[in-house]
Amino acid sequence: MKIQETKTPTTTSPTSKTPADLCDIIQTLINSGQTYARICSVTGRGMWEGHYFEDSDEYAHDQQAAEVIAERLGYRDYSEAYQDGAAYWTDWSEDEPQFVQIAGKMYDLDDLESIAALIYKNANQ
């Protein structure tokens, strides 16, 4: 995914980052491997593979999280949800990343303006 420069106004402070600088920073984060296709609905952990629950559009990064979601949906356990066709294991390795982790917090890549604003704020404090 290549980030396009946004039309963010710049300031005259010598320590300010330009929109191009912010795009470079975001691109570096994306390229650093801290990106994910999905987020676990239970733990908030980023993931490239895991359990998917179709009816509730939820994701689980491991068996324990899958059990939590299955029980929340009224199933006895994950096995019952799987047998019912409500859940299955998959991977999203062919997908574009949708999330980036910055300082331990996940951000949706579709919301790059918020990411740029966060970086801008931290860079200019």
N, C-alpha and C positions, 0 to 999 in steps of 0.2 A: 504494500500500500504506500503510495507516494503522497505526501501531504502538500497541499497547495497553500501558498501564502494567503493569509486572510487580510482584509482591509481594516486592520486595527490601527487607530491613530497612534502616533509615536509622541514621545515627550522629548524635551531638550536636555534632560539630565544625562551627564556623561556615563552614568552607570545603567541607564535604561537599556532594555533589550528591544530591538526592532522586531516587527512582525516576521521578517526573514529569520532572525535569530531564534525566535520562538518556534518557528516551523522546523528549524534544524534540530533544536532540542527535542521536540516531539518525535521527529524522525529517528533520532538517536535512541530514544526510549523504545520505539517500536522495533527497531533493529536489534535491541539488546536482549531480546528473548523474554521480556517481561510482558508479553501480550498473550491473550487467551481468546479462544473461540466462544466459550460459555463460562458462566459463573454458577457454582453449586448453590442451589436454593436453600440449603441448610446451613452451610458454613461460610459462604461468601468466597470460597477459594476458587481461583481461576483453574480452568481445565480445558484440555484438548480431547479428552475421552471420558466417558462415564455413562451413567444410567440416564435415560430420558423417559419422562412420563408424559405421554401424548395429551391426555385429556386435560391435565392441569398445566401443561407447558412448563414443567419443572425439571431441574437437573440435579444429579447427585454424583459427587466425585468418587465415592466409595460405597461399599456395601452397607456400612452403618448409616450413612446419610440416606441411602435408598430405602432402608427399613423405616426410617423416620417419615419419609414422604409417603410410603405405601400405607403405613398405619394412619397417617393424617387423612389419607384419601378413603379410609374405611376398609382397607384390606387387612387380613390377618398378619401378613408379612410380605416381603418383596416377591417371594416365590409365587404367591397367589396373584399378585399384580402382574407378574410376568406371564403366568399361565393364562390370565384373562386377556392378554394382549395390550394391557395398559402401560407397560414399561418394557424397556429393552436396553441393552448395552450397545453403544455406538461410539464412533470417533468422528471428529470434525477436522481431521488433518488436511482435508482438501479445501476447507473454508478459509476465508480471509479472517484475520483477527478482528474481534469486535470490542475487546476490552484491553486496557493497559493498566498495569499496577505501578503507581507512583507513591513512594514513601508508605507502602503497606496498604494503600487504599485503591480500590478499583474504580476506573473511569471508563465510560462508554466512548469508544472512538468516534461515534457519530456526534459527540458533543465536544468537539475539539476546541471550541471557543472557551469553554469552561476550563479545559486543561491548560490552554495558553494563558488564561487569566491567572490561574493558580501559579504557574511557573513565573509569570510576569511579576506577580505580587511577591513571591519568595525571592526572586532575583533582585528586586528593588527595595528590599527592607533595610 
